[in-house]
Amino acid sequence: MHARTKVSLSWLSGVHNFEVKVLAELVVVSQTLDVGSGKTTRTLDASAAVKRVGSGPIELWLSYIAQVDTYGVATSLCRLLFEKAKVNDTLLFMTILSTDLKALRRRGYNVDKILK
């Protein structure tokens, strides 16, 4: 059984619904944990981050000065795309992200659509 998606494939295929931004610096990520009466915030440098505000576009931010953590990217994207992301979804997505395009084409993936 496939995981239920938060966004439809037709929406995701829209011209401005998925944007990739390449940055010349590390991405600074701020995480806030709000538990009861206490709030904890931590900031860390990352090679990539994924963001979506409301029902707006999904933005993937990549830093070209650091090696991208494909597991982190896959985990973040799966959280935005699926209602309940499973480990296998994340691992498959990580494998796709880290595999070169020639190998993906040999395995039957529509590389031309990926490049659009």
A tleap script that builds the chain and sets N, CA, C and O, in Angstrom:
source leaprc.protein.ff14SB
mol = sequence {
  NMET HIE ALA ARG THR LYS VAL SER LEU SER
  TRP LEU SER GLY VAL HIE ASN PHE GLU VAL
  LYS VAL LEU ALA GLU LEU VAL VAL VAL SER
  GLN THR LEU ASP VAL GLY SER GLY LYS THR
  THR ARG THR LEU ASP ALA SER ALA ALA VAL
  LYS ARG VAL GLY SER GLY PRO ILE GLU LEU
  TRP LEU SER TYR ILE ALA GLN VAL ASP THR
  TYR GLY VAL ALA THR SER LEU CYS ARG LEU
  LEU PHE GLU LYS ALA LYS VAL ASN ASP THR
  LEU LEU PHE MET THR ILE LEU SER THR ASP
  LEU LYS ALA LEU ARG ARG ARG GLY TYR ASN
  VAL ASP LYS ILE LEU CLYS
}
set mol.1.N position { 0.844 -1.180 0.000 }
set mol.1.CA position { 0.000 0.000 0.000 }
set mol.1.C position { 0.889 1.244 0.000 }
set mol.1.O position { 1.863 1.322 0.749 }
set mol.2.N position { 0.546 2.207 -0.842 }
set mol.2.CA position { 1.322 3.432 -0.945 }
set mol.2.C position { 0.945 4.402 0.172 }
set mol.2.O position { -0.183 4.406 0.665 }
set mol.3.N position { 1.914 5.216 0.552 }
set mol.3.CA position { 1.653 6.239 1.556 }
set mol.3.C position { 0.729 7.305 0.973 }
set mol.3.O position { 0.826 7.642 -0.206 }
set mol.4.N position { -0.151 7.822 1.791 }
set mol.4.CA position { -1.064 8.880 1.354 }
set mol.4.C position { -0.278 10.184 1.234 }
set mol.4.O position { 0.507 10.531 2.117 }
set mol.5.N position { -0.495 10.899 0.138 }
set mol.5.CA position { 0.260 12.127 -0.097 }
set mol.5.C position { -0.485 13.351 0.425 }
set mol.5.O position { -1.715 13.382 0.464 }
set mol.6.N position { 0.291 14.360 0.824 }
set mol.6.CA position { -0.283 15.635 1.257 }
set mol.6.C position { -0.596 16.525 0.060 }
set mol.6.O position { -1.465 17.393 0.137 }
set mol.7.N position { 0.107 16.310 -1.034 }
set mol.7.CA position { -0.122 17.084 -2.262 }
set mol.7.C position { -0.310 16.102 -3.410 }
set mol.7.O position { 0.256 15.009 -3.403 }
set mol.8.N position { -1.108 16.499 -4.394 }
set mol.8.CA position { -1.329 15.614 -5.539 }
set mol.8.C position { -0.159 15.713 -6.511 }
set mol.8.O position { 0.571 16.704 -6.520 }
set mol.9.N position { 0.008 14.688 -7.318 }
set mol.9.CA position { 1.076 14.704 -8.315 }
set mol.9.C position { 0.851 15.798 -9.344 }
set mol.9.O position { 1.808 16.396 -9.837 }
set mol.10.N position { -0.412 16.065 -9.673 }
set mol.10.CA position { -0.686 17.137 -10.638 }
set mol.10.C position { -0.302 18.496 -10.052 }
set mol.10.O position { 0.216 19.352 -10.769 }
set mol.11.N position { -0.553 18.705 -8.747 }
set mol.11.CA position { -0.142 19.959 -8.106 }
set mol.11.C position { 1.378 20.068 -8.100 }
set mol.11.O position { 1.931 21.123 -8.408 }
set mol.12.N position { 2.045 18.986 -7.752 }
set mol.12.CA position { 3.504 18.980 -7.665 }
set mol.12.C position { 4.146 19.229 -9.022 }
set mol.12.O position { 5.247 19.775 -9.095 }
set mol.13.N position { 3.472 18.835 -10.093 }
set mol.13.CA position { 3.986 19.043 -11.449 }
set mol.13.C position { 3.799 20.476 -11.934 }
set mol.13.O position { 4.327 20.848 -12.982 }
set mol.14.N position { 3.059 21.278 -11.189 }
set mol.14.CA position { 2.827 22.673 -11.575 }
set mol.14.C position { 4.135 23.447 -11.673 }
set mol.14.O position { 5.104 23.135 -10.980 }
set mol.15.N position { 4.156 24.440 -12.523 }
set mol.15.CA position { 5.382 25.180 -12.840 }
set mol.15.C position { 6.048 25.788 -11.607 }
set mol.15.O position { 7.266 25.681 -11.466 }
set mol.16.N position { 5.297 26.415 -10.719 }
set mol.16.CA position { 5.896 27.126 -9.586 }
set mol.16.C position { 5.627 26.453 -8.239 }
set mol.16.O position { 5.810 27.084 -7.198 }
set mol.17.N position { 5.199 25.199 -8.234 }
set mol.17.CA position { 4.862 24.536 -6.978 }
set mol.17.C position { 6.041 23.850 -6.303 }
set mol.17.O position { 5.976 23.531 -5.116 }
set mol.18.N position { 7.114 23.621 -7.045 }
set mol.18.CA position { 8.327 23.050 -6.462 }
set mol.18.C position { 9.506 23.853 -6.986 }
set mol.18.O position { 9.764 23.874 -8.190 }
set mol.19.N position { 10.218 24.509 -6.088 }
set mol.19.CA position { 11.323 25.369 -6.487 }
set mol.19.C position { 12.606 24.928 -5.792 }
set mol.19.O position { 12.602 24.587 -4.609 }
set mol.20.N position { 13.693 24.940 -6.542 }
set mol.20.CA position { 15.010 24.629 -5.985 }
set mol.20.C position { 15.832 25.905 -6.027 }
set mol.20.O position { 15.944 26.550 -7.069 }
set mol.21.N position { 16.405 26.263 -4.886 }
set mol.21.CA position { 17.242 27.458 -4.798 }
set mol.21.C position { 18.640 27.032 -4.364 }
set mol.21.O position { 18.809 26.384 -3.331 }
set mol.22.N position { 19.636 27.400 -5.161 }
set mol.22.CA position { 21.026 27.066 -4.853 }
set mol.22.C position { 21.671 28.297 -4.236 }
set mol.22.O position { 21.616 29.389 -4.803 }
set mol.23.N position { 22.282 28.112 -3.070 }
set mol.23.CA position { 22.856 29.219 -2.314 }
set mol.23.C position { 24.375 29.124 -2.256 }
set mol.23.O position { 24.938 28.030 -2.297 }
set mol.24.N position { 25.028 30.265 -2.162 }
set mol.24.CA position { 26.488 30.323 -2.095 }
set mol.24.C position { 26.985 30.273 -0.656 }
set mol.24.O position { 28.139 30.608 -0.388 }
set mol.25.N position { 26.135 29.862 0.262 }
set mol.25.CA position { 26.512 29.771 1.673 }
set mol.25.C position { 25.763 28.609 2.309 }
set mol.25.O position { 24.857 28.037 1.703 }
set mol.26.N position { 26.144 28.267 3.524 }
set mol.26.CA position { 25.427 27.219 4.236 }
set mol.26.C position { 24.026 27.706 4.575 }
set mol.26.O position { 23.803 28.900 4.774 }
set mol.27.N position { 23.099 26.785 4.639 }
set mol.27.CA position { 21.725 27.097 5.018 }
set mol.27.C position { 21.670 27.094 6.542 }
set mol.27.O position { 22.128 26.141 7.173 }
set mol.28.N position { 21.122 28.135 7.133 }
set mol.28.CA position { 20.980 28.207 8.582 }
set mol.28.C position { 19.552 27.802 8.924 }
set mol.28.O position { 18.591 28.437 8.490 }
set mol.29.N position { 19.430 26.732 9.710 }
set mol.29.CA position { 18.127 26.184 10.068 }
set mol.29.C position { 17.872 26.463 11.542 }
set mol.29.O position { 18.738 26.230 12.386 }
set mol.30.N position { 16.693 26.959 11.842 }
set mol.30.CA position { 16.296 27.224 13.217 }
set mol.30.C position { 15.145 26.288 13.566 }
set mol.30.O position { 14.116 26.278 12.890 }
set mol.31.N position { 15.327 25.501 14.626 }
set mol.31.CA position { 14.293 24.564 15.065 }
set mol.31.C position { 13.794 24.999 16.433 }
set mol.31.O position { 14.587 25.300 17.325 }
set mol.32.N position { 12.460 25.032 16.596 }
set mol.32.CA position { 11.869 25.420 17.871 }
set mol.32.C position { 11.012 24.276 18.385 }
set mol.32.O position { 10.164 23.748 17.667 }
set mol.33.N position { 11.243 23.899 19.639 }
set mol.33.CA position { 10.466 22.860 20.303 }
set mol.33.C position { 9.650 23.541 21.390 }
set mol.33.O position { 10.211 24.150 22.301 }
set mol.34.N position { 8.335 23.443 21.300 }
set mol.34.CA position { 7.430 24.091 22.242 }
set mol.34.C position { 6.745 23.008 23.065 }
set mol.34.O position { 5.846 22.325 22.574 }
set mol.35.N position { 7.169 22.851 24.321 }
set mol.35.CA position { 6.615 21.828 25.197 }
set mol.35.C position { 6.093 22.503 26.458 }
set mol.35.O position { 6.854 23.095 27.223 }
set mol.36.N position { 4.790 22.404 26.660 }
set mol.36.CA position { 4.190 22.989 27.855 }
set mol.36.C position { 4.487 24.473 27.973 }
set mol.36.O position { 4.133 25.261 27.097 }
set mol.37.N position { 5.144 24.846 29.070 }
set mol.37.CA position { 5.435 26.262 29.304 }
set mol.37.C position { 6.819 26.664 28.800 }
set mol.37.O position { 7.191 27.835 28.879 }
set mol.38.N position { 7.577 25.706 28.287 }
set mol.38.CA position { 8.934 26.022 27.838 }
set mol.38.C position { 9.089 25.955 26.335 }
set mol.38.O position { 8.445 25.156 25.656 }
set mol.39.N position { 9.952 26.807 25.837 }
set mol.39.CA position { 10.246 26.848 24.414 }
set mol.39.C position { 11.759 26.786 24.256 }
set mol.39.O position { 12.487 27.558 24.880 }
set mol.40.N position { 12.229 25.864 23.420 }
set mol.40.CA position { 13.655 25.727 23.170 }
set mol.40.C position { 13.911 25.915 21.681 }
set mol.40.O position { 13.247 25.304 20.844 }
set mol.41.N position { 14.881 26.767 21.362 }
set mol.41.CA position { 15.242 27.005 19.969 }
set mol.41.C position { 16.712 26.696 19.786 }
set mol.41.O position { 17.548 27.065 20.610 }
set mol.42.N position { 17.019 26.013 18.694 }
set mol.42.CA position { 18.421 25.769 18.358 }
set mol.42.C position { 18.626 26.095 16.887 }
set mol.42.O position { 17.740 25.901 16.055 }
set mol.43.N position { 19.800 26.589 16.597 }
set mol.43.CA position { 20.154 26.969 15.238 }
set mol.43.C position { 21.341 26.139 14.802 }
set mol.43.O position { 22.277 25.932 15.575 }
set mol.44.N position { 21.309 25.655 13.556 }
set mol.44.CA position { 22.426 24.873 13.052 }
set mol.44.C position { 22.639 25.135 11.574 }
set mol.44.O position { 21.713 25.507 10.853 }
set mol.45.N position { 23.873 24.936 11.134 }
set mol.45.CA position { 24.204 25.057 9.718 }
set mol.45.C position { 23.885 23.738 9.032 }
set mol.45.O position { 24.117 22.666 9.593 }
set mol.46.N position { 23.356 23.818 7.830 }
set mol.46.CA position { 22.998 22.614 7.082 }
set mol.46.C position { 23.369 22.798 5.619 }
set mol.46.O position { 23.526 23.920 5.138 }
set mol.47.N position { 23.505 21.685 4.926 }
set mol.47.CA position { 23.803 21.738 3.491 }
set mol.47.C position { 22.534 21.894 2.662 }
set mol.47.O position { 22.593 22.260 1.488 }
set mol.48.N position { 21.379 21.613 3.284 }
set mol.48.CA position { 20.108 21.702 2.566 }
set mol.48.C position { 18.963 21.860 3.560 }
set mol.48.O position { 19.081 21.500 4.731 }
set mol.49.N position { 17.863 22.400 3.072 }
set mol.49.CA position { 16.652 22.527 3.882 }
set mol.49.C position { 15.448 22.550 2.947 }
set mol.49.O position { 15.555 22.916 1.776 }
set mol.50.N position { 14.309 22.154 3.489 }
set mol.50.CA position { 13.060 22.154 2.729 }
set mol.50.C position { 12.057 22.988 3.515 }
set mol.50.O position { 11.979 22.895 4.740 }
set mol.51.N position { 11.287 23.807 2.792 }
set mol.51.CA position { 10.335 24.699 3.452 }
set mol.51.C position { 9.051 24.784 2.638 }
set mol.51.O position { 9.070 24.777 1.407 }
set mol.52.N position { 7.942 24.865 3.352 }
set mol.52.CA position { 6.647 25.143 2.719 }
set mol.52.C position { 5.816 25.946 3.704 }
set mol.52.O position { 5.638 25.533 4.850 }
set mol.53.N position { 5.309 27.083 3.270 }
set mol.53.CA position { 4.468 27.920 4.110 }
set mol.53.C position { 3.027 27.763 3.647 }
set mol.53.O position { 2.689 28.089 2.509 }
set mol.54.N position { 2.181 27.258 4.544 }
set mol.54.CA position { 0.772 27.060 4.214 }
set mol.54.C position { 0.600 26.131 3.031 }
set mol.54.O position { 1.149 25.030 3.008 }
set mol.55.N position { -0.167 26.581 2.048 }
set mol.55.CA position { -0.371 25.770 0.846 }
set mol.55.C position { 0.464 26.296 -0.318 }
set mol.55.O position { 0.166 26.026 -1.482 }
set mol.56.N position { 1.510 27.045 0.009 }
set mol.56.CA position { 2.394 27.608 -1.013 }
set mol.56.C position { 3.317 26.567 -1.608 }
set mol.56.O position { 3.179 25.372 -1.345 }
set mol.57.N position { 4.264 27.032 -2.415 }
set mol.57.CA position { 5.183 26.102 -3.078 }
set mol.57.C position { 6.142 25.436 -2.091 }
set mol.57.O position { 6.424 25.972 -1.020 }
set mol.58.N position { 6.626 24.282 -2.467 }
set mol.58.CA position { 7.670 23.598 -1.701 }
set mol.58.C position { 9.000 24.135 -2.201 }
set mol.58.O position { 9.263 24.127 -3.403 }
set mol.59.N position { 9.845 24.604 -1.279 }
set mol.59.CA position { 11.148 25.154 -1.637 }
set mol.59.C position { 12.246 24.255 -1.086 }
set mol.59.O position { 12.257 23.921 0.099 }
set mol.60.N position { 13.158 23.873 -1.950 }
set mol.60.CA position { 14.337 23.102 -1.558 }
set mol.60.C position { 15.530 24.032 -1.682 }
set mol.60.O position { 15.828 24.520 -2.772 }
set mol.61.N position { 16.216 24.280 -0.572 }
set mol.61.CA position { 17.385 25.152 -0.554 }
set mol.61.C position { 18.629 24.286 -0.460 }
set mol.61.O position { 18.747 23.467 0.452 }
set mol.62.N position { 19.549 24.455 -1.383 }
set mol.62.CA position { 20.789 23.683 -1.408 }
set mol.62.C position { 21.983 24.624 -1.345 }
set mol.62.O position { 21.992 25.671 -1.992 }
set mol.63.N position { 22.976 24.251 -0.574 }
set mol.63.CA position { 24.219 25.015 -0.518 }
set mol.63.C position { 25.235 24.321 -1.408 }
set mol.63.O position { 25.467 23.120 -1.267 }
set mol.64.N position { 25.844 25.067 -2.326 }
set mol.64.CA position { 26.822 24.420 -3.196 }
set mol.64.C position { 28.228 24.446 -2.609 }
set mol.64.O position { 29.167 23.974 -3.249 }
set mol.65.N position { 28.392 24.989 -1.402 }
set mol.65.CA position { 29.719 24.970 -0.786 }
set mol.65.C position { 29.895 23.787 0.163 }
set mol.65.O position { 30.977 23.597 0.719 }
set mol.66.N position { 28.857 23.002 0.352 }
set mol.66.CA position { 28.938 21.842 1.240 }
set mol.66.C position { 28.334 20.629 0.540 }
set mol.66.O position { 27.463 20.759 -0.320 }
set mol.67.N position { 28.816 19.444 0.926 }
set mol.67.CA position { 28.251 18.217 0.371 }
set mol.67.C position { 26.845 18.033 0.934 }
set mol.67.O position { 26.646 18.062 2.149 }
set mol.68.N position { 25.883 17.844 0.051 }
set mol.68.CA position { 24.483 17.748 0.463 }
set mol.68.C position { 24.225 16.413 1.147 }
set mol.68.O position { 24.641 15.362 0.659 }
set mol.69.N position { 23.538 16.464 2.277 }
set mol.69.CA position { 23.133 15.277 3.019 }
set mol.69.C position { 21.835 14.757 2.394 }
set mol.69.O position { 20.750 15.236 2.722 }
set mol.70.N position { 21.953 13.780 1.498 }
set mol.70.CA position { 20.773 13.300 0.770 }
set mol.70.C position { 19.748 12.638 1.695 }
set mol.70.O position { 18.551 12.670 1.407 }
set mol.71.N position { 20.200 12.040 2.799 }
set mol.71.CA position { 19.249 11.456 3.746 }
set mol.71.C position { 18.414 12.559 4.393 }
set mol.71.O position { 17.200 12.415 4.537 }
set mol.72.N position { 19.049 13.645 4.778 }
set mol.72.CA position { 18.326 14.773 5.370 }
set mol.72.C position { 17.339 15.386 4.401 }
set mol.72.O position { 16.216 15.716 4.780 }
set mol.73.N position { 17.751 15.542 3.141 }
set mol.73.CA position { 16.854 16.087 2.115 }
set mol.73.C position { 15.674 15.141 1.908 }
set mol.73.O position { 14.525 15.579 1.859 }
set mol.74.N position { 15.957 13.851 1.788 }
set mol.74.CA position { 14.895 12.862 1.573 }
set mol.74.C position { 13.912 12.844 2.741 }
set mol.74.O position { 12.701 12.782 2.532 }
set mol.75.N position { 14.426 12.898 3.965 }
set mol.75.CA position { 13.566 12.906 5.149 }
set mol.75.C position { 12.660 14.132 5.157 }
set mol.75.O position { 11.458 14.024 5.401 }
set mol.76.N position { 13.241 15.289 4.892 }
set mol.76.CA position { 12.465 16.533 4.899 }
set mol.76.C position { 11.403 16.544 3.808 }
set mol.76.O position { 10.261 16.931 4.055 }
set mol.77.N position { 11.773 16.122 2.606 }
set mol.77.CA position { 10.802 16.087 1.512 }
set mol.77.C position { 9.681 15.086 1.787 }
set mol.77.O position { 8.514 15.370 1.515 }
set mol.78.N position { 10.027 13.925 2.321 }
set mol.78.CA position { 8.995 12.921 2.625 }
set mol.78.C position { 8.010 13.445 3.664 }
set mol.78.O position { 6.815 13.161 3.577 }
set mol.79.N position { 8.493 14.208 4.649 }
set mol.79.CA position { 7.591 14.788 5.654 }
set mol.79.C position { 6.606 15.768 5.027 }
set mol.79.O position { 5.462 15.876 5.469 }
set mol.80.N position { 7.054 16.484 3.992 }
set mol.80.CA position { 6.167 17.437 3.320 }
set mol.80.C position { 5.244 16.772 2.308 }
set mol.80.O position { 4.141 17.261 2.061 }
set mol.81.N position { 5.682 15.664 1.723 }
set mol.81.CA position { 4.911 15.023 0.661 }
set mol.81.C position { 3.920 13.980 1.157 }
set mol.81.O position { 2.850 13.824 0.568 }
set mol.82.N position { 4.254 13.260 2.230 }
set mol.82.CA position { 3.425 12.146 2.687 }
set mol.82.C position { 2.800 12.425 4.044 }
set mol.82.O position { 3.398 13.085 4.894 }
set mol.83.N position { 1.582 11.911 4.239 }
set mol.83.CA position { 0.915 12.019 5.538 }
set mol.83.C position { 1.741 11.318 6.620 }
set mol.83.O position { 1.992 11.878 7.687 }
set mol.84.N position { 2.157 10.089 6.326 }
set mol.84.CA position { 2.986 9.314 7.255 }
set mol.84.C position { 4.142 8.729 6.459 }
set mol.84.O position { 4.001 7.693 5.809 }
set mol.85.N position { 5.269 9.392 6.515 }
set mol.85.CA position { 6.440 8.914 5.778 }
set mol.85.C position { 7.041 7.720 6.509 }
set mol.85.O position { 7.226 7.749 7.726 }
set mol.86.N position { 7.339 6.680 5.757 }
set mol.86.CA position { 7.956 5.486 6.329 }
set mol.86.C position { 9.439 5.481 5.994 }
set mol.86.O position { 9.879 6.162 5.068 }
set mol.87.N position { 10.195 4.719 6.744 }
set mol.87.CA position { 11.642 4.653 6.543 }
set mol.87.C position { 11.969 4.206 5.125 }
set mol.87.O position { 12.885 4.747 4.505 }
set mol.88.N position { 11.233 3.227 4.599 }
set mol.88.CA position { 11.501 2.747 3.238 }
set mol.88.C position { 11.291 3.846 2.194 }
set mol.88.O position { 12.026 3.909 1.209 }
set mol.89.N position { 10.285 4.719 2.404 }
set mol.89.CA position { 10.065 5.844 1.488 }
set mol.89.C position { 11.287 6.753 1.478 }
set mol.89.O position { 11.768 7.159 0.420 }
set mol.90.N position { 11.776 7.062 2.663 }
set mol.90.CA position { 12.936 7.944 2.793 }
set mol.90.C position { 14.171 7.320 2.170 }
set mol.90.O position { 14.913 7.996 1.458 }
set mol.91.N position { 14.403 6.037 2.429 }
set mol.91.CA position { 15.598 5.377 1.888 }
set mol.91.C position { 15.548 5.279 0.365 }
set mol.91.O position { 16.570 5.461 -0.297 }
set mol.92.N position { 14.376 4.993 -0.196 }
set mol.92.CA position { 14.245 4.951 -1.654 }
set mol.92.C position { 14.497 6.328 -2.255 }
set mol.92.O position { 15.207 6.459 -3.252 }
set mol.93.N position { 13.914 7.347 -1.645 }
set mol.93.CA position { 14.097 8.705 -2.138 }
set mol.93.C position { 15.565 9.128 -2.031 }
set mol.93.O position { 16.088 9.780 -2.935 }
set mol.94.N position { 16.225 8.763 -0.939 }
set mol.94.CA position { 17.646 9.070 -0.768 }
set mol.94.C position { 18.470 8.396 -1.861 }
set mol.94.O position { 19.390 9.005 -2.408 }
set mol.95.N position { 18.149 7.158 -2.178 }
set mol.95.CA position { 18.862 6.433 -3.234 }
set mol.95.C position { 18.683 7.126 -4.577 }
set mol.95.O position { 19.641 7.265 -5.337 }
set mol.96.N position { 17.470 7.559 -4.871 }
set mol.96.CA position { 17.212 8.264 -6.129 }
set mol.96.C position { 17.998 9.569 -6.178 }
set mol.96.O position { 18.586 9.900 -7.208 }
set mol.97.N position { 18.013 10.313 -5.074 }
set mol.97.CA position { 18.734 11.590 -5.034 }
set mol.97.C position { 20.240 11.428 -5.200 }
set mol.97.O position { 20.901 12.305 -5.758 }
set mol.98.N position { 20.784 10.321 -4.724 }
set mol.98.CA position { 22.242 10.148 -4.750 }
set mol.98.C position { 22.743 9.365 -5.966 }
set mol.98.O position { 23.950 9.173 -6.118 }
set mol.99.N position { 21.843 8.915 -6.824 }
set mol.99.CA position { 22.225 8.137 -8.003 }
set mol.99.C position { 22.345 9.053 -9.213 }
set mol.99.O position { 21.512 9.938 -9.411 }
set mol.100.N position { 23.387 8.840 -10.029 }
set mol.100.CA position { 23.555 9.700 -11.203 }
set mol.100.C position { 22.468 9.414 -12.243 }
set mol.100.O position { 21.854 8.346 -12.248 }
set mol.101.N position { 22.248 10.393 -13.117 }
set mol.101.CA position { 21.131 10.328 -14.067 }
set mol.101.C position { 21.239 9.172 -15.057 }
set mol.101.O position { 20.220 8.599 -15.443 }
set mol.102.N position { 22.452 8.822 -15.474 }
set mol.102.CA position { 22.613 7.696 -16.405 }
set mol.102.C position { 22.145 6.396 -15.767 }
set mol.102.O position { 21.477 5.586 -16.410 }
set mol.103.N position { 22.498 6.201 -14.504 }
set mol.103.CA position { 22.075 4.985 -13.803 }
set mol.103.C position { 20.561 4.973 -13.606 }
set mol.103.O position { 19.928 3.925 -13.736 }
set mol.104.N position { 19.978 6.129 -13.295 }
set mol.104.CA position { 18.518 6.191 -13.150 }
set mol.104.C position { 17.827 5.853 -14.464 }
set mol.104.O position { 16.821 5.144 -14.472 }
set mol.105.N position { 18.363 6.359 -15.580 }
set mol.105.CA position { 17.783 6.061 -16.901 }
set mol.105.C position { 17.857 4.558 -17.173 }
set mol.105.O position { 16.890 3.971 -17.659 }
set mol.106.N position { 18.996 3.930 -16.865 }
set mol.106.CA position { 19.138 2.479 -17.064 }
set mol.106.C position { 18.125 1.708 -16.228 }
set mol.106.O position { 17.667 0.640 -16.635 }
set mol.107.N position { 17.773 2.242 -15.067 }
set mol.107.CA position { 16.823 1.566 -14.178 }
set mol.107.C position { 15.370 1.854 -14.544 }
set mol.107.O position { 14.454 1.361 -13.886 }
set mol.108.N position { 15.156 2.652 -15.593 }
set mol.108.CA position { 13.801 2.884 -16.071 }
set mol.108.C position { 13.137 4.161 -15.596 }
set mol.108.O position { 11.957 4.373 -15.877 }
set mol.109.N position { 13.859 5.025 -14.880 }
set mol.109.CA position { 13.278 6.294 -14.439 }
set mol.109.C position { 13.211 7.268 -15.608 }
set mol.109.O position { 14.087 7.267 -16.474 }
set mol.110.N position { 12.187 8.087 -15.634 }
set mol.110.CA position { 12.005 9.083 -16.683 }
set mol.110.C position { 12.885 10.294 -16.363 }
set mol.110.O position { 12.416 11.272 -15.781 }
set mol.111.N position { 14.143 10.221 -16.742 }
set mol.111.CA position { 15.131 11.247 -16.423 }
set mol.111.C position { 14.781 12.572 -17.087 }
set mol.111.O position { 15.013 13.633 -16.507 }
set mol.112.N position { 14.229 12.526 -18.292 }
set mol.112.CA position { 13.866 13.767 -18.982 }
set mol.112.C position { 12.843 14.570 -18.178 }
set mol.112.O position { 12.904 15.799 -18.143 }
set mol.113.N position { 11.912 13.881 -17.540 }
set mol.113.CA position { 10.916 14.563 -16.714 }
set mol.113.C position { 11.566 15.113 -15.447 }
set mol.113.O position { 11.182 16.181 -14.968 }
set mol.114.N position { 12.533 14.402 -14.910 }
set mol.114.CA position { 13.246 14.871 -13.722 }
set mol.114.C position { 13.979 16.169 -14.028 }
set mol.114.O position { 14.024 17.073 -13.194 }
set mol.115.N position { 14.552 16.262 -15.221 }
set mol.115.CA position { 15.343 17.433 -15.592 }
set mol.115.C position { 14.507 18.674 -15.889 }
set mol.115.O position { 15.046 19.780 -15.923 }
set mol.116.N position { 13.209 18.515 -16.104 }
set mol.116.CA position { 12.357 19.680 -16.421 }
set mol.116.C position { 12.199 20.595 -15.253 }
set mol.116.O position { 11.517 21.615 -15.355 }
savepdb mol mol.pdb
quit
